[in-house]
Amino acid sequence: MTQPVSSPQDAPHPPTEREPTPEFWRARRVLVTGGGGFLGSHVVERLQSLGAECFVPRRGQYDLTRQEDVARVMDDARPEMVMHLAAEVGGIGANREHPGRFFYANAMMGILLIEEARLRGVEKFVQVGTVCAYPKFTPVPFREEDFWIGYPEETNAPYGIAKKALHVQLTAYRQEYGFPGIYVLPTNLYGPRDNFDPASSHVLPALIRRLLEAKRAGSEELMIWGTGQASREFLYVDDCARALVLAAEHYDGADPVNIGIGTEIRIREVAQVIAEVVGWEGRFVYDTEKPDGQPRRCLDTTRALSLFGFRAHVGIREGLERTVEWYVAQGGGSGS
């Protein structure tokens, strides 16, 4: 099912995994943009468990695409560290419908926050990038040194390039001002609290929702966009939160760093795993007129292990079982 790629686990003497240090985080003031969202809420929980003081700006109070609001959030939070997770993001359909909005919002939020953090002498800035920023035909597994070898896949290029530009900004600021900003590249995430809205969800929550609905309705067929042959790498959200905390504590370099699990799975294969988890026994039909997106996506995760001791722990079936359990507990798939 999955296709393993080279990973640090295969090395004769693999680097050692690390854990966050409570002494480092205790009473540290951290501004977590997007801290009320899917990934951000897991990051905030982990930081708080380590004793950090988290400030989570809400969209209704701060518009982070406006300089005056960014200045105000810095006044209110007085952060020693900024973890910028906020993003305007969606699946293939949302990316095709809102390319302008996604480019503008993601570029402006990051540019303004990085500049304001520089002016105020923030100790560390953690920028969360996106695997969508990699070129469409990056050799698999994706290695950080291939980040600039081509143009991203067209359907999500505006979002990916906006986030990619922030790596350029951080590199330039490190060079000119000595600004301590790092750039991490998570692969596709999934897990509890994901977005299950059919208008904007990514592939795994969309499939979970639709398969539970198909089971409830007694449907024997389910249509999926594309050929089902495209591959993706899926990282459980709590693993990603742990990676970001480790990177924030232990890494201070200009190079981007991949965060993933190091294996890929085809869409048709992961759809079958979800069908088994939810107990649906129908068949899939593929709409080959719809786009697949990037043909393959899988990261080389060697650098994250060697630089800050991160290795993923949760495999795809276990993670999907946890995610389905959470979604059903929230009333998902019940028809209510």
C-alpha positions in Angstrom: 0.0 0.0 0.0 2.5 2.6 1.1 5.7 3.1 -0.7 8.6 3.7 1.7 11.3 6.1 0.7 14.8 6.6 2.1 14.7 7.7 5.6 17.0 8.3 8.6 15.7 5.1 10.1 17.6 3.2 7.4 20.9 4.7 8.4 23.4 2.5 10.3 23.5 4.9 13.2 20.3 7.0 13.0 20.3 10.4 14.8 18.5 10.4 18.2 14.9 11.5 18.6 14.4 14.5 21.0 11.7 15.8 23.2 10.7 19.4 24.0 12.3 20.8 27.1 9.9 22.1 29.8 12.6 24.4 31.2 13.0 26.1 27.8 9.2 26.7 27.4 8.2 27.5 30.9 6.7 31.0 31.0 7.9 31.8 27.5 5.5 34.2 25.7 4.5 32.7 22.3 2.2 34.3 19.8 0.6 31.5 17.8 -1.3 32.9 14.8 -3.9 30.4 13.6 -3.8 29.0 17.1 -7.6 28.4 17.1 -7.4 26.3 13.9 -6.7 22.7 13.1 -2.9 22.5 13.4 -2.7 25.6 15.7 -4.9 24.2 18.4 -2.8 21.1 18.7 0.4 23.3 18.9 -1.1 25.5 21.6 -2.1 22.5 23.7 1.4 21.1 23.4 3.0 24.5 24.3 0.7 25.0 27.2 1.5 21.5 28.6 5.1 22.6 28.6 4.3 25.7 30.5 4.4 28.3 27.7 2.1 31.4 27.8 0.3 31.4 24.4 -1.5 34.3 22.9 -3.9 33.3 20.1 -5.3 36.2 18.0 -8.8 35.7 16.7 -9.9 36.7 13.2 -12.7 38.9 14.5 -10.3 41.0 16.6 -7.2 41.1 14.3 -7.0 41.2 10.5 -3.4 40.1 10.0 -3.4 41.4 6.4 -3.4 45.0 7.9 -0.3 46.5 9.3 -2.1 48.3 12.1 -3.7 45.1 13.3 -0.3 43.3 13.2 1.2 46.1 15.3 -1.7 45.9 17.7 -1.4 42.1 18.1 2.3 42.5 18.9 1.5 45.1 21.5 -1.1 42.9 23.1 0.9 39.6 23.0 4.4 41.0 23.7 5.9 37.8 22.3 9.3 36.4 22.8 8.5 33.9 19.9 6.1 34.0 17.0 4.8 30.8 15.5 3.0 31.8 12.3 0.4 29.1 11.4 -2.5 31.2 10.2 -3.3 30.7 6.5 -6.1 31.0 3.9 -6.1 27.5 2.5 -8.3 24.8 1.0 -8.4 21.7 -1.3 -8.1 21.7 -5.1 -11.5 23.2 -5.6 -11.0 26.1 -3.2 -7.6 26.8 -4.7 -9.0 27.0 -8.2 -11.9 29.2 -7.0 -9.9 31.7 -4.9 -6.3 32.0 -6.3 -6.2 35.8 -5.8 -7.5 35.7 -2.3 -5.2 32.9 -1.3 -2.1 34.6 -2.7 -2.8 38.0 -1.2 -3.8 36.9 2.3 -1.0 34.4 2.7 1.7 36.8 1.4 0.5 39.8 3.4 0.1 38.1 6.7 3.6 36.6 6.6 5.3 39.7 5.2 3.8 42.0 7.8 4.3 39.7 10.8 8.0 39.0 9.9 8.7 42.7 9.5 6.9 43.6 12.8 8.7 40.8 14.6 12.1 42.1 13.3 11.4 45.6 14.4 10.5 44.4 17.9 13.5 42.1 18.4 11.5 38.8 18.6 13.8 36.0 19.7 12.5 33.4 17.1 10.1 33.4 14.3 8.7 30.1 13.1 7.2 30.2 9.6 5.1 27.2 8.6 5.3 26.8 4.8 3.5 24.3 2.6 4.4 21.2 0.6 2.4 22.9 -2.2 5.4 25.2 -2.7 7.5 22.4 -4.1 7.8 22.3 -8.0 5.1 20.2 -9.7 7.7 17.6 -10.9 10.0 17.5 -8.0 11.9 14.2 -7.8 10.5 11.9 -5.2 11.2 11.9 -2.3 11.1 15.7 -2.1 14.4 17.0 -0.8 14.9 20.6 0.5 17.6 21.3 -2.0 15.1 20.9 -4.8 12.7 23.5 -3.4 13.6 26.0 -6.2 14.0 23.8 -9.3 10.7 24.6 -10.9 7.1 26.0 -10.7 4.5 24.6 -8.3 1.5 22.6 -9.5 -0.8 25.1 -11.2 -4.0 24.6 -9.1 -2.3 25.6 -5.9 0.6 27.7 -7.2 -0.7 31.1 -5.9 -1.0 29.7 -2.4 2.3 27.9 -2.6 4.3 30.8 -4.1 2.9 33.2 -1.5 4.2 30.9 1.3 7.4 30.3 -0.6 8.1 34.0 -0.8 8.2 34.1 3.0 11.2 31.8 2.9 12.9 34.4 0.7 12.0 37.1 3.2 13.3 35.2 6.2 16.6 34.3 4.3 17.1 38.0 3.4 16.3 39.2 6.9 18.7 36.7 8.4 21.4 37.9 6.0 20.9 41.6 6.5 19.6 41.9 10.0 20.6 38.6 11.7 16.9 37.9 12.2 16.3 34.4 13.7 13.5 33.1 11.5 13.1 29.4 10.5 11.0 27.9 7.7 9.4 24.4 8.0 7.5 22.5 5.4 4.8 20.1 6.7 3.3 17.6 4.3 -0.5 17.1 4.0 -2.0 17.0 7.5 -5.0 15.2 8.9 -6.5 14.3 12.3 -9.0 15.5 14.9 -10.4 19.0 14.4 -9.7 19.0 10.7 -11.9 20.9 8.3 -14.8 18.7 7.2 -16.7 21.4 5.2 -17.3 19.9 1.8 -16.7 23.3 0.1 -13.1 23.7 1.4 -11.9 20.5 3.0 -8.8 18.5 1.9 -8.9 15.0 0.6 -8.9 12.9 3.8 -11.6 14.7 5.7 -13.6 15.0 2.5 -13.4 11.3 2.0 -14.2 10.5 5.6 -17.3 12.6 5.5 -18.5 11.3 2.2 -17.9 7.7 3.1 -19.8 7.9 6.3 -22.6 9.6 4.5 -22.5 6.9 1.8 -22.7 4.2 4.5 -25.6 5.9 6.1 -27.5 6.2 2.8 -26.7 2.7 1.7 -24.9 4.0 -1.4 -23.1 1.3 -3.5 -20.9 3.8 -5.4 -18.9 6.9 -4.6 -17.4 9.3 -7.1 -13.8 10.6 -6.5 -12.1 13.4 -8.4 -9.2 12.5 -10.7 -7.8 9.1 -11.5 -6.9 8.1 -7.9 -3.4 7.4 -9.1 -1.8 10.5 -7.6 0.1 9.9 -4.4 0.3 11.9 -1.2 2.1 11.8 2.1 -0.2 12.2 5.1 1.1 13.3 8.6 -1.0 13.0 11.7 -1.6 16.5 13.1 -0.3 15.8 16.6 3.0 14.5 15.1 3.2 17.8 13.2 2.6 19.9 16.4 5.4 18.0 18.1 7.7 18.7 15.2 7.0 22.4 15.2 7.7 22.7 18.9 11.0 20.8 18.5 12.0 23.0 15.6 11.2 26.1 17.5 13.3 25.0 20.4 16.3 23.3 18.7 16.7 24.7 15.1 18.0 28.0 14.0 19.1 27.9 10.4 18.2 29.5 7.0 17.4 26.3 5.1 13.8 25.0 4.9 13.1 21.7 6.6 10.6 19.1 5.6 8.2 17.7 8.2 6.6 14.4 7.3 6.3 10.7 7.8 8.5 9.7 4.8 6.0 7.4 3.0 3.4 8.0 0.3 0.1 6.4 -0.5 -2.1 6.6 -3.6 -5.4 8.3 -3.3 -7.3 5.2 -4.4 -5.5 3.2 -1.7 -6.1 5.6 1.1 -9.8 5.8 0.0 -9.9 2.0 0.5 -8.4 2.3 4.0 -11.0 4.8 5.0 -13.8 2.6 3.6 -12.5 -0.2 5.7 -12.3 2.0 8.8 -15.8 3.3 8.4 -17.3 0.0 7.3 -18.4 1.0 3.8 -18.4 -1.9 1.2 -19.3 -0.1 -2.0 -17.1 0.7 -5.0 -15.3 3.8 -6.1 -15.8 5.5 -9.5 -13.2 8.0 -10.7 -14.0 11.2 -12.5 -10.9 11.4 -14.7 -12.0 14.8 -16.2 -11.2 16.4 -12.8 -7.6 17.2 -11.9 -5.3 15.0 -9.8 -3.1 17.9 -8.6 0.5 17.2 -8.2 1.3 13.6 -9.5 3.3 12.4 -6.5 4.1 14.0 -3.1 6.4 12.5 -0.5 9.1 14.1 1.6 12.6 13.2 2.5 12.5 13.7 6.3 16.2 13.1 7.0 16.9 16.7 7.8 14.2 17.1 10.5 15.6 14.1 12.4 19.2 15.2 12.2 18.6 18.9 13.0 16.0 18.8 15.8 15.3 15.1 16.5 11.8 14.7 14.9 10.4 11.4 13.7 6.7 10.7 13.1 5.0 8.1 15.3 1.5 7.7 14.0 0.9 5.5 10.9 -1.8 6.2 8.4 -4.3 3.5 9.5 -4.0 4.4 13.2 -4.3 8.1 12.4 -7.4 7.5 10.3 -9.0 5.4 13.0 -8.4 8.2 15.5 -9.7 10.8 13.1 -12.9 8.9 12.3 -13.5 8.2 15.9 -13.2 11.9 16.7 -15.4 13.0 13.8 -18.2 10.5 14.7 -18.0 11.6 18.4 -18.7 15.1 17.1 -21.9 13.9 15.3 -20.2 13.6 11.9 -21.9 11.2 9.6 -24.9 10.9 11.8 -27.2 12.9 9.5 -28.1 15.2 12.3 
